[in-house]
Amino acid sequence: MGTQPLAGVYNSKNDFLKYTFKRFSRILKGGVVQKVNHILNSNDTAVVEMTARSTLDGGIMAK
């Protein structure tokens, strides 16, 4: 499931938040602003395209 530091299999929403956004909170100022761009669904499958913006603690904008 990828090779970057946050890649992996998460078994619940709580696990995902714990191992991703909570880890980011140490280096981000003001959290992460997320926007849903598109939602595609068919039967029991959904795909959500999102963008996220944040500012690193040093003032650098991350997208």
N, CA, C and O atoms as a GROMACS GRO file, in nm:
protein
  252
    1MET      N    1   0.082  -0.119   0.000
    1MET     CA    2   0.000   0.000   0.000
    1MET      C    3   0.086   0.126   0.000
    1MET      O    4   0.062   0.214   0.082
    2GLY      N    5   0.182   0.137  -0.085
    2GLY     CA    6   0.264   0.256  -0.093
    2GLY      C    7   0.389   0.245  -0.008
    2GLY      O    8   0.404   0.151   0.071
    3THR      N    9   0.478   0.341  -0.024
    3THR     CA   10   0.605   0.337   0.047
    3THR      C   11   0.632   0.462   0.129
    3THR      O   12   0.732   0.468   0.201
    4GLN      N   13   0.546   0.562   0.121
    4GLN     CA   14   0.570   0.682   0.199
    4GLN      C   15   0.537   0.657   0.346
    4GLN      O   16   0.470   0.559   0.377
    5PRO      N   17   0.582   0.744   0.438
    5PRO     CA   18   0.569   0.716   0.581
    5PRO      C   19   0.428   0.692   0.633
    5PRO      O   20   0.411   0.624   0.735
    6LEU      N   21   0.325   0.746   0.567
    6LEU     CA   22   0.188   0.728   0.616
    6LEU      C   23   0.114   0.617   0.542
    6LEU      O   24  -0.004   0.593   0.569
    7ALA      N   25   0.182   0.549   0.449
    7ALA     CA   26   0.118   0.442   0.374
    7ALA      C   27   0.089   0.324   0.467
    7ALA      O   28   0.162   0.300   0.563
    8GLY      N   29  -0.016   0.253   0.437
    8GLY     CA   30  -0.047   0.135   0.516
    8GLY      C   31  -0.193   0.098   0.507
    8GLY      O   32  -0.269   0.161   0.433
    9VAL      N   33  -0.231  -0.002   0.580
    9VAL     CA   34  -0.370  -0.047   0.588
    9VAL      C   35  -0.425  -0.002   0.722
    9VAL      O   36  -0.367  -0.032   0.827
   10TYR      N   37  -0.534   0.070   0.718
   10TYR     CA   38  -0.599   0.118   0.840
   10TYR      C   39  -0.731   0.043   0.854
   10TYR      O   40  -0.810   0.038   0.759
   11ASN      N   41  -0.755  -0.014   0.970
   11ASN     CA   42  -0.873  -0.096   0.991
   11ASN      C   43  -0.995  -0.020   1.041
   11ASN      O   44  -1.103  -0.078   1.052
   12SER      N   45  -0.978   0.107   1.071
   12SER     CA   46  -1.092   0.187   1.115
   12SER      C   47  -1.061   0.334   1.091
   12SER      O   48  -0.946   0.372   1.070
   13LYS      N   49  -1.164   0.414   1.094
   13LYS     CA   50  -1.146   0.559   1.079
   13LYS      C   51  -1.060   0.612   1.194
   13LYS      O   52  -0.975   0.698   1.172
   14ASN      N   53  -1.081   0.560   1.313
   14ASN     CA   54  -1.002   0.604   1.429
   14ASN      C   55  -0.854   0.573   1.410
   14ASN      O   56  -0.769   0.657   1.443
   15ASP      N   57  -0.822   0.454   1.359
   15ASP     CA   58  -0.682   0.419   1.331
   15ASP      C   59  -0.622   0.515   1.229
   15ASP      O   60  -0.509   0.562   1.246
   16PHE      N   61  -0.697   0.544   1.123
   16PHE     CA   62  -0.648   0.634   1.019
   16PHE      C   63  -0.616   0.772   1.078
   16PHE      O   64  -0.509   0.827   1.054
   17LEU      N   65  -0.709   0.827   1.156
   17LEU     CA   66  -0.687   0.958   1.216
   17LEU      C   67  -0.569   0.956   1.313
   17LEU      O   68  -0.489   1.049   1.315
   18LYS      N   69  -0.558   0.850   1.392
   18LYS     CA   70  -0.451   0.839   1.490
   18LYS      C   71  -0.313   0.836   1.424
   18LYS      O   72  -0.220   0.900   1.473
   19TYR      N   73  -0.301   0.763   1.315
   19TYR     CA   74  -0.170   0.745   1.253
   19TYR      C   75  -0.139   0.844   1.141
   19TYR      O   76  -0.028   0.842   1.087
   20THR      N   77  -0.232   0.930   1.107
   20THR     CA   78  -0.205   1.030   1.002
   20THR      C   79  -0.220   1.171   1.058
   20THR      O   80  -0.120   1.234   1.092
   21PHE      N   81  -0.340   1.220   1.067
   21PHE     CA   82  -0.362   1.360   1.104
   21PHE      C   83  -0.312   1.394   1.244
   21PHE      O   84  -0.262   1.505   1.266
   22LYS      N   85  -0.323   1.304   1.339
   22LYS     CA   86  -0.271   1.333   1.473
   22LYS      C   87  -0.120   1.345   1.472
   22LYS      O   88  -0.064   1.423   1.548
   23ARG      N   89  -0.053   1.267   1.386
   23ARG     CA   90   0.093   1.280   1.373
   23ARG      C   91   0.128   1.414   1.308
   23ARG      O   92   0.227   1.477   1.345
   24PHE      N   93   0.048   1.455   1.211
   24PHE     CA   94   0.073   1.583   1.143
   24PHE      C   95   0.054   1.702   1.235
   24PHE      O   96   0.120   1.805   1.217
   25SER      N   97  -0.033   1.691   1.334
   25SER     CA   98  -0.065   1.806   1.419
   25SER      C   99   0.057   1.862   1.490
   25SER      O  100   0.056   1.977   1.534
   26ARG      N  101   0.163   1.782   1.502
   26ARG     CA  102   0.285   1.831   1.566
   26ARG      C  103   0.361   1.930   1.478
   26ARG      O  104   0.437   2.012   1.528
   27ILE      N  105   0.341   1.924   1.345
   27ILE     CA  106   0.418   2.010   1.255
   27ILE      C  107   0.331   2.108   1.175
   27ILE      O  108   0.384   2.190   1.101
   28LEU      N  109   0.198   2.100   1.189
   28LEU     CA  110   0.109   2.188   1.114
   28LEU      C  111   0.051   2.296   1.204
   28LEU      O  112   0.016   2.269   1.319
   29LYS      N  113   0.042   2.416   1.152
   29LYS     CA  114  -0.018   2.526   1.227
   29LYS      C  115  -0.161   2.543   1.177
   29LYS      O  116  -0.183   2.572   1.059
   30GLY      N  117  -0.258   2.526   1.264
   30GLY     CA  118  -0.398   2.546   1.227
   30GLY      C  119  -0.467   2.426   1.166
   30GLY      O  120  -0.578   2.439   1.116
   31GLY      N  121  -0.404   2.311   1.169
   31GLY     CA  122  -0.468   2.190   1.118
   31GLY      C  123  -0.469   2.182   0.967
   31GLY      O  124  -0.393   2.250   0.898
   32VAL      N  125  -0.557   2.096   0.915
   32VAL     CA  126  -0.567   2.072   0.772
   32VAL      C  127  -0.708   2.111   0.726
   32VAL      O  128  -0.807   2.070   0.788
   33VAL      N  129  -0.717   2.189   0.620
   33VAL     CA  130  -0.846   2.226   0.562
   33VAL      C  131  -0.868   2.135   0.442
   33VAL      O  132  -0.791   2.137   0.346
   34GLN      N  133  -0.973   2.055   0.448
   34GLN     CA  134  -1.002   1.959   0.342
   34GLN      C  135  -1.123   2.004   0.262
   34GLN      O  136  -1.216   2.066   0.316
   35LYS      N  137  -1.121   1.972   0.132
   35LYS     CA  138  -1.233   2.005   0.044
   35LYS      C  139  -1.262   1.883  -0.042
   35LYS      O  140  -1.172   1.828  -0.104
   36VAL      N  141  -1.389   1.841  -0.046
   36VAL     CA  142  -1.430   1.732  -0.133
   36VAL      C  143  -1.456   1.790  -0.271
   36VAL      O  144  -1.537   1.882  -0.286
   37ASN      N  145  -1.386   1.738  -0.373
   37ASN     CA  146  -1.402   1.788  -0.510
   37ASN      C  147  -1.504   1.707  -0.589
   37ASN      O  148  -1.589   1.765  -0.657
   38HIS      N  149  -1.496   1.576  -0.582
   38HIS     CA  150  -1.588   1.489  -0.655
   38HIS      C  151  -1.614   1.362  -0.575
   38HIS      O  152  -1.528   1.314  -0.501
   39ILE      N  153  -1.734   1.310  -0.590
   39ILE     CA  154  -1.769   1.179  -0.533
   39ILE      C  155  -1.828   1.095  -0.645
   39ILE      O  156  -1.924   1.136  -0.710
   40LEU      N  157  -1.770   0.979  -0.667
   40LEU     CA  158  -1.821   0.884  -0.765
   40LEU      C  159  -1.863   0.758  -0.690
   40LEU      O  160  -1.789   0.707  -0.607
   41ASN      N  161  -1.983   0.708  -0.721
   41ASN     CA  162  -2.024   0.586  -0.653
   41ASN      C  163  -2.097   0.493  -0.750
   41ASN      O  164  -2.163   0.536  -0.844
   42SER      N  165  -2.082   0.366  -0.722
   42SER     CA  166  -2.147   0.262  -0.800
   42SER      C  167  -2.165   0.141  -0.709
   42SER      O  168  -2.069   0.087  -0.655
   43ASN      N  169  -2.287   0.100  -0.694
   43ASN     CA  170  -2.320  -0.012  -0.607
   43ASN      C  171  -2.264   0.012  -0.467
   43ASN      O  172  -2.303   0.107  -0.401
   44ASP      N  173  -2.171  -0.073  -0.420
   44ASP     CA  174  -2.118  -0.058  -0.285
   44ASP      C  175  -1.977   0.001  -0.282
   44ASP      O  176  -1.905  -0.016  -0.183
   45THR      N  177  -1.937   0.071  -0.389
   45THR     CA  178  -1.805   0.130  -0.397
   45THR      C  179  -1.816   0.281  -0.416
   45THR      O  180  -1.898   0.329  -0.495
   46ALA      N  181  -1.734   0.355  -0.342
   46ALA     CA  182  -1.730   0.500  -0.358
   46ALA      C  183  -1.586   0.546  -0.370
   46ALA      O  184  -1.496   0.492  -0.306
   47VAL      N  185  -1.565   0.647  -0.454
   47VAL     CA  186  -1.434   0.708  -0.471
   47VAL      C  187  -1.452   0.857  -0.444
   47VAL      O  188  -1.538   0.921  -0.503
   48VAL      N  189  -1.370   0.911  -0.354
   48VAL     CA  190  -1.380   1.052  -0.318
   48VAL      C  191  -1.250   1.121  -0.355
   48VAL      O  192  -1.142   1.080  -0.310
   49GLU      N  193  -1.258   1.227  -0.438
   49GLU     CA  194  -1.142   1.307  -0.471
   49GLU      C  195  -1.143   1.429  -0.380
   49GLU      O  196  -1.241   1.503  -0.375
   50MET      N  197  -1.032   1.449  -0.309
   50MET     CA  198  -1.024   1.559  -0.213
   50MET      C  199  -0.894   1.636  -0.233
   50MET      O  200  -0.796   1.585  -0.287
   51THR      N  201  -0.896   1.760  -0.188
   51THR     CA  202  -0.773   1.838  -0.177
   51THR      C  203  -0.761   1.882  -0.032
   51THR      O  204  -0.860   1.895   0.039
   52ALA      N  205  -0.638   1.904   0.011
   52ALA     CA  206  -0.614   1.948   0.149
   52ALA      C  207  -0.508   2.058   0.147
   52ALA      O  208  -0.414   2.053   0.068
   53ARG      N  209  -0.525   2.155   0.233
   53ARG     CA  210  -0.428   2.264   0.245
   53ARG      C  211  -0.393   2.280   0.392
   53ARG      O  212  -0.476   2.261   0.480
   54SER      N  213  -0.268   2.316   0.416
   54SER     CA  214  -0.224   2.340   0.553
   54SER      C  215  -0.099   2.427   0.549
   54SER      O  216  -0.039   2.448   0.443
   55THR      N  217  -0.062   2.476   0.664
   55THR     CA  218   0.059   2.556   0.677
   55THR      C  219   0.150   2.488   0.776
   55THR      O  220   0.110   2.458   0.889
   56LEU      N  221   0.274   2.463   0.734
   56LEU     CA  222   0.372   2.403   0.824
   56LEU      C  223   0.406   2.502   0.934
   56LEU      O  224   0.389   2.623   0.917
   57ASP      N  225   0.453   2.453   1.044
   57ASP     CA  226   0.484   2.537   1.160
   57ASP      C  227   0.581   2.650   1.122
   57ASP      O  228   0.577   2.756   1.185
   58GLY      N  229   0.666   2.629   1.022
   58GLY     CA  230   0.761   2.733   0.979
   58GLY      C  231   0.700   2.833   0.883
   58GLY      O  232   0.772   2.920   0.834
   59GLY      N  233   0.569   2.824   0.852
   59GLY     CA  234   0.501   2.918   0.766
   59GLY      C  235   0.495   2.880   0.620
   59GLY      O  236   0.446   2.960   0.539
   60ILE      N  237   0.542   2.762   0.582
   60ILE     CA  238   0.539   2.717   0.444
   60ILE      C  239   0.405   2.654   0.414
   60ILE      O  240   0.359   2.568   0.489
   61MET      N  241   0.339   2.696   0.304
   61MET     CA  242   0.210   2.640   0.265
   61MET      C  243   0.232   2.505   0.200
   61MET      O  244   0.319   2.489   0.114
   62ALA      N  245   0.152   2.406   0.241
   62ALA     CA  246   0.160   2.270   0.185
   62ALA      C  247   0.027   2.239   0.119
   62ALA      O  248  -0.079   2.270   0.173
   63LYS      N  249   0.034   2.177  -0.001
   63LYS     CA  250  -0.090   2.135  -0.071
   63LYS      C  251  -0.081   1.987  -0.099
   63LYS      O  252  -0.174   1.930  -0.157
   0.00000   0.00000   0.00000
